[in-house]
Amino acid sequence: MRWKSCLKLMALLAILSLALALAEADEAGKHVATNANVRLTVLYNFGTESDLIYPAGPIVAQGRDGSFYTNTVYGGTYNDGVVFKIAPNGTPTVIGELNTNYGATGLSLGADGNFYGTTSYGGLAGGYGTIFKVSANGKMTTLYEFSGQGEDGYPMAPPIQANDGNFYGTARGDLNGNGAEVYKMTPAGVEKPLFTFVRKQGAAPADPLLQATDGNFYGTTGGGGASGRCGDYGCGTVFRVTPNGTFTQLHSFLVKDFDGYYPYAPVTEGSDGNLYGTVTRGGQYGYGIVYRINRTGNKYTILHSFNITDGEAPFTGLVQATDGNLYGTTMGGGASNVGTIFRITSGGQFSVIYSFDPTTGKYPSAGLLQNTNGKLYGFAGEGGTYNYGTFFSVDINAQPFVSLVTSAGKVGKSVGTLGQGFTGTTSVSFHGKAAKFNVKSDTFLTAIVPNRATTGYVTVTTPNGDLKSNRRFRVIPK
């Protein structure tokens, strides 16, 4: 079994790269720390339950019940990790085990209310990984087992469900950094390559795709590209793939001095239509960068170079909160050299809003997520009371909002909406046009895109006031 432990360690290192304030206890056993006028609350210390150690899924999804869903690397009957949910108040629940399919990479929410993820290893087809579906109550179904043929193997990120209802994602292809693929999978589990990389186009993608408002998919690769300055495997790329598989390389890292290299984070589309991301290494000081690039790739700007005092090795993506700022984490650097939380504007104004210490967490392992209550939430991969990681919230003084499960659709489409306080809702509108709706629970409702609706924000009127969507809903012409 030693080989299995080694592979699990490789998966953990590949996904997290973990090599790279004092708190006060309140009556609920939580820890609250204030740093740079930002309140961080440790809501849960991993290791309290034996199956919950080392939260590892870099991608976290908010479910219909308002809880967060992701996975651990270890724990469970076979010690291959578990799928769990954790409420905004820090109450965790194990909902499933991964059972010899290991190296899980986080979850994304589907329009059907189920969660979708991949395992980097395992499966009966030769151990090249799987795509699975898990319900909120823990029913797990393997949808696809990667074949190992060509570049069809070793996925490092969960798939996303696109506007056409199909799922799209990336697979690393092999462990040598020679290529990769973008795949398409139907909800029934029929998978096929959409695009296959050669090394100069990109290699070793480790992050989920983004479907932007133009309908195309955007992502990064950790290796490959035009630069020969990172040895044989390249420094990484930013790319675009259309739904029919047409590929465009938007940027090849470290072609010029002081650029970043080895991106392991997805891109985020800002409200201005540009893409924003982080790179683990490079920049003016060598400790990583934040960058902005437009969707055609002809305008690329380094917004910030980390200098270790303000952070090192940003492995996770950015989130644009409802205050308009972008937020992210670094795996190292800061006051205790175990990571930071930072804020940056689209114009590059940067500030560290929190520096971790071992009591509040070390090496933040998942991208921050803004819950519909307005707060940011995240996971630290180590540290805390038992040194197995923490779950924390950050109060940025943002107001509650609603989040749309689907970002685009035609008139007549049913759109799932996440939020809170929906009981007693009196109206839902798409850019001012009233819509038929159905309140499913206090945290989830559905609405039908009305006739003559136009692209814009969705507003839900509850007994406590209006809740506006954090993104515009794009109405697709018939």
Secondary structure by P-SEA (a helix, b strand, c coil): caaaaaaaaaaaaaaccccccccccccccbbbbbcccbbbbbccccccccccccccccccccccccccccccccccccccbbbbcccccbbbbbccccccccccccccccccccccccccccccccccccccccccccccccccccccccccccccbbbbbcccccccccccccccccccbbbbbcccccccccccccccccccccbbbbbccccbbbbcccccccccccccccccccccccccccccccccccccccccccccbbbbbccccccccccccccccccccccccccccccccccccccccccccccbbbbbccccccccccccccccccccccccccccccccccccccccccccccccccccccccccccccccccccccccccccccccccccccccccccbbbbbbbcccccccccccccbbbbbbbccccbbbbcccccccbbbbbbbccccbbbbcbbbbbbcc
